[in-house]
Amino acid sequence: MKNRLEQIRKEKGIKQEELASALEVSRQTIGSLENGRYNPSILLAFKIAKYFGMSIEEIFIYEEEESR
């Protein structure tokens, strides 16, 4: 799943460490989310959206796979 987490975080001048602390996850988790190596749990996605005052859909981009 693609996301705009890194872009949004940088626009607001927040470091990965600060965001990780606020969300009670590791900095590595934030890095993995930003690099698309890890998809958040629904709970973490809600926490991130709430932290930034945005909707989940504004941060995370769900793309359905094409059926063959």
MOPAC internal coordinates of N, CA, C and O (Angstrom, degrees):
PM7 1SCF
backbone

  N    0.0000 0     0.00 0     0.00 0    0    0    0
  C    1.4515 1     0.00 0     0.00 0    1    0    0
  C    1.5333 1   108.01 1     0.00 0    2    1    0
  O    1.2310 1   121.11 1   -48.10 1    3    2    1
  N    1.3065 1   115.49 1   131.90 1    3    2    1
  C    1.4616 1   119.77 1   177.61 1    5    3    2
  C    1.5306 1   109.01 1   -80.80 1    6    5    3
  O    1.2310 1   121.50 1   -22.26 1    7    6    5
  N    1.3364 1   114.74 1   157.74 1    7    6    5
  C    1.4592 1   118.24 1   176.39 1    9    7    6
  C    1.5199 1   110.49 1  -152.67 1   10    9    7
  O    1.2310 1   121.28 1   -14.64 1   11   10    9
  N    1.3277 1   115.16 1   165.36 1   11   10    9
  C    1.4625 1   122.61 1  -179.93 1   13   11   10
  C    1.5303 1   110.37 1  -110.21 1   14   13   11
  O    1.2310 1   120.42 1  -158.94 1   15   14   13
  N    1.3294 1   116.80 1    21.06 1   15   14   13
  C    1.4558 1   120.93 1  -173.24 1   17   15   14
  C    1.5250 1   112.45 1   -58.31 1   18   17   15
  O    1.2310 1   119.97 1   130.35 1   19   18   17
  N    1.3196 1   117.66 1   -49.65 1   19   18   17
  C    1.4630 1   120.66 1  -178.51 1   21   19   18
  C    1.5269 1   111.24 1   -60.83 1   22   21   19
  O    1.2310 1   120.68 1   134.72 1   23   22   21
  N    1.3211 1   116.31 1   -45.28 1   23   22   21
  C    1.4669 1   121.54 1   179.57 1   25   23   22
  C    1.5316 1   110.85 1   -59.53 1   26   25   23
  O    1.2310 1   120.36 1   132.08 1   27   26   25
  N    1.3225 1   116.92 1   -47.92 1   27   26   25
  C    1.4686 1   121.81 1  -178.36 1   29   27   26
  C    1.5317 1   110.38 1   -64.85 1   30   29   27
  O    1.2310 1   120.97 1   135.69 1   31   30   29
  N    1.3304 1   115.75 1   -44.31 1   31   30   29
  C    1.4652 1   120.61 1  -178.79 1   33   31   30
  C    1.5281 1   110.51 1   -60.94 1   34   33   31
  O    1.2310 1   120.39 1   135.11 1   35   34   33
  N    1.3338 1   116.86 1   -44.89 1   35   34   33
  C    1.4729 1   121.02 1  -178.92 1   37   35   34
  C    1.5289 1   111.24 1   -67.65 1   38   37   35
  O    1.2310 1   120.39 1   141.10 1   39   38   37
  N    1.3359 1   116.86 1   -38.90 1   39   38   37
  C    1.4749 1   120.66 1   178.09 1   41   39   38
  C    1.5223 1   111.01 1   -59.14 1   42   41   39
  O    1.2310 1   120.63 1   146.46 1   43   42   41
  N    1.3289 1   116.39 1   -33.54 1   43   42   41
  C    1.4675 1   121.12 1  -177.64 1   45   43   42
  C    1.5257 1   112.02 1   -92.25 1   46   45   43
  O    1.2310 1   120.41 1  -179.01 1   47   46   45
  N    1.3464 1   116.82 1     0.99 1   47   46   45
  C    1.4519 1   121.56 1   176.85 1   49   47   46
  C    1.5214 1   114.09 1    67.55 1   50   49   47
  O    1.2310 1   120.76 1  -145.08 1   51   50   49
  N    1.3250 1   116.16 1    34.92 1   51   50   49
  C    1.4649 1   121.72 1  -178.20 1   53   51   50
  C    1.5241 1   108.89 1  -106.21 1   54   53   51
  O    1.2310 1   120.58 1   -46.78 1   55   54   53
  N    1.3223 1   116.49 1   133.22 1   55   54   53
  C    1.4594 1   121.26 1   178.27 1   57   55   54
  C    1.5293 1   109.26 1   -81.66 1   58   57   55
  O    1.2310 1   121.42 1   -23.76 1   59   58   57
  N    1.3388 1   114.88 1   156.24 1   59   58   57
  C    1.4678 1   119.76 1   177.88 1   61   59   58
  C    1.5316 1   110.42 1   -55.61 1   62   61   59
  O    1.2310 1   120.42 1   139.01 1   63   62   61
  N    1.3254 1   116.80 1   -40.99 1   63   62   61
  C    1.4674 1   121.41 1  -178.71 1   65   63   62
  C    1.5284 1   111.35 1   -61.64 1   66   65   63
  O    1.2310 1   120.79 1   138.30 1   67   66   65
  N    1.3444 1   116.09 1   -41.70 1   67   66   65
  C    1.4697 1   120.62 1  -179.85 1   69   67   66
  C    1.5227 1   111.11 1   -64.21 1   70   69   67
  O    1.2310 1   120.87 1   135.26 1   71   70   69
  N    1.3362 1   115.94 1   -44.74 1   71   70   69
  C    1.4550 1   120.59 1  -179.47 1   73   71   70
  C    1.5255 1   110.12 1   -65.44 1   74   73   71
  O    1.2310 1   120.76 1   136.61 1   75   74   73
  N    1.3207 1   116.15 1   -43.39 1   75   74   73
  C    1.4676 1   120.66 1   179.25 1   77   75   74
  C    1.5242 1   110.81 1   -58.93 1   78   77   75
  O    1.2310 1   120.59 1   135.18 1   79   78   77
  N    1.3100 1   116.48 1   -44.82 1   79   78   77
  C    1.4616 1   121.32 1  -179.78 1   81   79   78
  C    1.5280 1   110.93 1   -62.66 1   82   81   79
  O    1.2310 1   120.37 1   134.92 1   83   82   81
  N    1.3244 1   116.90 1   -45.08 1   83   82   81
  C    1.4669 1   121.63 1  -179.10 1   85   83   82
  C    1.5256 1   111.44 1   -63.35 1   86   85   83
  O    1.2310 1   120.60 1   146.92 1   87   86   85
  N    1.3390 1   116.45 1   -33.08 1   87   86   85
  C    1.4667 1   121.20 1  -176.81 1   89   87   86
  C    1.5245 1   112.44 1   -95.00 1   90   89   87
  O    1.2310 1   121.00 1   176.89 1   91   90   89
  N    1.3281 1   115.68 1    -3.11 1   91   90   89
  C    1.4723 1   122.04 1  -179.18 1   93   91   90
  C    1.5242 1   112.23 1    59.91 1   94   93   91
  O    1.2310 1   121.33 1  -134.92 1   95   94   93
  N    1.3413 1   115.06 1    45.08 1   95   94   93
  C    1.4668 1   121.98 1   173.61 1   97   95   94
  C    1.5282 1   107.15 1  -131.16 1   98   97   95
  O    1.2310 1   120.23 1    -6.16 1   99   98   97
  N    1.3290 1   117.17 1   173.84 1   99   98   97
  C    1.4671 1   120.18 1   179.29 1  101   99   98
  C    1.5291 1   110.41 1   -82.17 1  102  101   99
  O    1.2310 1   121.10 1   -19.80 1  103  102  101
  N    1.3405 1   115.50 1   160.20 1  103  102  101
  C    1.4554 1   120.56 1   175.89 1  105  103  102
  C    1.5235 1   109.21 1   -62.98 1  106  105  103
  O    1.2310 1   120.69 1   146.19 1  107  106  105
  N    1.3383 1   116.29 1   -33.81 1  107  106  105
  C    1.4618 1   120.39 1   178.32 1  109  107  106
  C    1.5287 1   111.51 1   -62.26 1  110  109  107
  O    1.2310 1   120.47 1   144.33 1  111  110  109
  N    1.3310 1   116.71 1   -35.67 1  111  110  109
  C    1.4692 1   120.48 1   177.43 1  113  111  110
  C    1.5248 1   110.07 1   -63.04 1  114  113  111
  O    1.2310 1   120.47 1   136.06 1  115  114  113
  N    1.3257 1   116.70 1   -43.94 1  115  114  113
  C    1.4733 1   120.52 1   178.38 1  117  115  114
  C    1.5256 1   109.98 1   -61.86 1  118  117  115
  O    1.2310 1   120.41 1   134.83 1  119  118  117
  N    1.3296 1   116.82 1   -45.17 1  119  118  117
  C    1.4670 1   120.79 1   178.47 1  121  119  118
  C    1.5184 1   112.07 1   -59.85 1  122  121  119
  O    1.2310 1   120.71 1   137.28 1  123  122  121
  N    1.3276 1   116.25 1   -42.72 1  123  122  121
  C    1.4701 1   120.65 1   179.54 1  125  123  122
  C    1.5233 1   111.47 1   -65.86 1  126  125  123
  O    1.2310 1   120.41 1   141.50 1  127  126  125
  N    1.3246 1   116.82 1   -38.50 1  127  126  125
  C    1.4677 1   120.69 1   176.85 1  129  127  126
  C    1.5317 1   109.65 1   -62.66 1  130  129  127
  O    1.2310 1   120.95 1   132.56 1  131  130  129
  N    1.3306 1   115.78 1   -47.44 1  131  130  129
  C    1.4660 1   120.51 1  -177.00 1  133  131  130
  C    1.5269 1   111.97 1   -63.89 1  134  133  131
  O    1.2310 1   120.31 1   146.94 1  135  134  133
  N    1.3238 1   117.01 1   -33.06 1  135  134  133
  C    1.4608 1   121.18 1  -178.84 1  137  135  134
  C    1.5183 1   112.94 1   -88.00 1  138  137  135
  O    1.2310 1   120.34 1   179.85 1  139  138  137
  N    1.3345 1   116.96 1    -0.15 1  139  138  137
  C    1.4551 1   120.78 1   178.14 1  141  139  138
  C    1.5165 1   114.27 1    75.15 1  142  141  139
  O    1.2310 1   120.21 1  -165.65 1  143  142  141
  N    1.3370 1   117.21 1    14.35 1  143  142  141
  C    1.4648 1   120.32 1   178.96 1  145  143  142
  C    1.5296 1   111.93 1   -84.01 1  146  145  143
  O    1.2310 1   121.21 1   168.08 1  147  146  145
  N    1.3310 1   115.30 1   -11.92 1  147  146  145
  C    1.4593 1   120.07 1  -174.12 1  149  147  146
  C    1.5193 1   109.19 1  -143.95 1  150  149  147
  O    1.2310 1   120.21 1   -48.23 1  151  150  149
  N    1.3241 1   117.21 1   131.77 1  151  150  149
  C    1.4548 1   121.48 1   174.06 1  153  151  150
  C    1.5226 1   107.85 1   -97.92 1  154  153  151
  O    1.2310 1   120.11 1   -44.66 1  155  154  153
  N    1.3287 1   117.39 1   135.34 1  155  154  153
  C    1.4602 1   119.53 1  -176.65 1  157  155  154
  C    1.5310 1   112.48 1   -73.03 1  158  157  155
  O    1.2310 1   121.29 1   -25.09 1  159  158  157
  N    1.3118 1   115.15 1   154.91 1  159  158  157
  C    1.4628 1   119.16 1   169.60 1  161  159  158
  C    1.5264 1   106.44 1   -66.13 1  162  161  159
  O    1.2310 1   120.41 1   -17.21 1  163  162  161
  N    1.3042 1   116.82 1   162.79 1  163  162  161
  C    1.4677 1   119.94 1   179.17 1  165  163  162
  C    1.5272 1   109.98 1   -61.87 1  166  165  163
  O    1.2310 1   120.30 1   143.74 1  167  166  165
  N    1.3253 1   117.03 1   -36.26 1  167  166  165
  C    1.4614 1   121.12 1   178.73 1  169  167  166
  C    1.5268 1   110.91 1   -63.58 1  170  169  167
  O    1.2310 1   120.52 1   134.56 1  171  170  169
  N    1.3377 1   116.61 1   -45.44 1  171  170  169
  C    1.4617 1   119.76 1   179.24 1  173  171  170
  C    1.5264 1   110.85 1   -66.07 1  174  173  171
  O    1.2310 1   119.98 1   141.16 1  175  174  173
  N    1.3129 1   117.64 1   -38.84 1  175  174  173
  C    1.4685 1   121.14 1   177.97 1  177  175  174
  C    1.5334 1   110.34 1   -60.15 1  178  177  175
  O    1.2310 1   120.30 1   137.94 1  179  178  177
  N    1.3430 1   117.03 1   -42.06 1  179  178  177
  C    1.4649 1   120.66 1   177.55 1  181  179  178
  C    1.5263 1   110.97 1   -65.14 1  182  181  179
  O    1.2310 1   120.32 1   139.04 1  183  182  181
  N    1.3340 1   117.00 1   -40.96 1  183  182  181
  C    1.4712 1   120.59 1   179.81 1  185  183  182
  C    1.5263 1   111.04 1   -62.71 1  186  185  183
  O    1.2310 1   120.86 1   137.75 1  187  186  185
  N    1.3396 1   115.97 1   -42.25 1  187  186  185
  C    1.4663 1   120.53 1   178.94 1  189  187  186
  C    1.5223 1   110.35 1   -63.48 1  190  189  187
  O    1.2310 1   120.48 1   132.63 1  191  190  189
  N    1.3239 1   116.69 1   -47.37 1  191  190  189
  C    1.4646 1   121.07 1   179.90 1  193  191  190
  C    1.5208 1   110.84 1   -60.41 1  194  193  191
  O    1.2310 1   120.20 1   136.19 1  195  194  193
  N    1.3281 1   117.22 1   -43.81 1  195  194  193
  C    1.4631 1   121.21 1   179.98 1  197  195  194
  C    1.5291 1   110.63 1   -64.10 1  198  197  195
  O    1.2310 1   120.61 1   137.51 1  199  198  197
  N    1.3321 1   116.44 1   -42.49 1  199  198  197
  C    1.4642 1   121.43 1   179.56 1  201  199  198
  C    1.5313 1   111.02 1   -56.12 1  202  201  199
  O    1.2310 1   120.45 1   136.64 1  203  202  201
  N    1.3253 1   116.74 1   -43.36 1  203  202  201
  C    1.4671 1   121.10 1  -178.13 1  205  203  202
  C    1.5276 1   113.17 1   -89.66 1  206  205  203
  O    1.2310 1   119.76 1   175.88 1  207  206  205
  N    1.3262 1   118.06 1    -4.12 1  207  206  205
  C    1.4617 1   120.87 1  -178.60 1  209  207  206
  C    1.5216 1   112.42 1    66.77 1  210  209  207
  O    1.2310 1   121.01 1  -143.97 1  211  210  209
  N    1.3161 1   115.68 1    36.03 1  211  210  209
  C    1.4601 1   121.68 1  -177.86 1  213  211  210
  C    1.5215 1   109.08 1  -127.39 1  214  213  211
  O    1.2310 1   121.18 1    -8.81 1  215  214  213
  N    1.3291 1   115.35 1   171.19 1  215  214  213
  C    1.4670 1   119.01 1   174.12 1  217  215  214
  C    1.5270 1   108.43 1   -86.67 1  218  217  215
  O    1.2310 1   120.69 1   -22.28 1  219  218  217
  N    1.3106 1   116.28 1   157.72 1  219  218  217
  C    1.4669 1   120.95 1   177.81 1  221  219  218
  C    1.5278 1   109.76 1   -57.01 1  222  221  219
  O    1.2310 1   120.48 1   139.35 1  223  222  221
  N    1.3344 1   116.69 1   -40.65 1  223  222  221
  C    1.4664 1   121.05 1  -177.48 1  225  223  222
  C    1.5267 1   113.01 1   -65.21 1  226  225  223
  O    1.2310 1   120.25 1   156.22 1  227  226  225
  N    1.3402 1   117.14 1   -23.78 1  227  226  225
  C    1.4666 1   120.07 1   178.20 1  229  227  226
  C    1.5263 1   111.17 1   -75.34 1  230  229  227
  O    1.2310 1   120.37 1   158.32 1  231  230  229
  N    1.3196 1   116.90 1   -21.68 1  231  230  229
  C    1.4647 1   121.27 1  -176.82 1  233  231  230
  C    1.5235 1   111.67 1  -103.03 1  234  233  231
  O    1.2310 1   120.77 1   135.29 1  235  234  233
  N    1.3323 1   116.13 1   -44.71 1  235  234  233
  C    1.4598 1   121.41 1  -176.08 1  237  235  234
  C    1.5181 1   110.23 1  -107.11 1  238  237  235
  O    1.2310 1   120.88 1   -48.16 1  239  238  237
  N    1.3203 1   115.92 1   131.84 1  239  238  237
  C    1.4630 1   121.94 1  -177.30 1  241  239  238
  C    1.5174 1   109.04 1  -107.71 1  242  241  239
  O    1.2310 1   121.09 1   -69.75 1  243  242  241
  N    1.3150 1   115.52 1   110.25 1  243  242  241
  C    1.4707 1   120.46 1   179.19 1  245  243  242
  C    1.5145 1   108.88 1   -89.64 1  246  245  243
  O    1.2310 1   121.01 1   -54.55 1  247  246  245
  N    1.3195 1   115.67 1   125.45 1  247  246  245
  C    1.4561 1   120.51 1   176.94 1  249  247  246
  C    1.5221 1   108.31 1  -120.34 1  250  249  247
  O    1.2310 1   120.76 1   -60.13 1  251  250  249
  N    1.3039 1   116.14 1   119.87 1  251  250  249
  C    1.4642 1   119.33 1   178.54 1  253  251  250
  C    1.5176 1   109.11 1   -71.10 1  254  253  251
  O    1.2310 1   121.34 1   -40.29 1  255  254  253
  N    1.3148 1   115.04 1   139.71 1  255  254  253
  C    1.4554 1   119.22 1   176.61 1  257  255  254
  C    1.5169 1   108.60 1   -73.87 1  258  257  255
  O    1.2310 1   121.44 1   -36.45 1  259  258  257
  N    1.3139 1   114.85 1   143.55 1  259  258  257
  C    1.4632 1   119.17 1   179.24 1  261  259  258
  C    1.5226 1   108.64 1   -70.67 1  262  261  259
  O    1.2310 1   121.19 1   -49.23 1  263  262  261
  N    1.3244 1   115.32 1   130.77 1  263  262  261
  C    1.4654 1   118.41 1   177.04 1  265  263  262
  C    1.5238 1   108.64 1   -81.53 1  266  265  263
  O    1.2310 1   121.34 1   -35.97 1  267  266  265
  N    1.3146 1   115.04 1   144.03 1  267  266  265
  C    1.4708 1   119.02 1  -175.45 1  269  267  266
  C    1.4893 1   111.24 1  -107.60 1  270  269  267
  O    1.2310 1   120.10 1   180.00 1  271  270  269

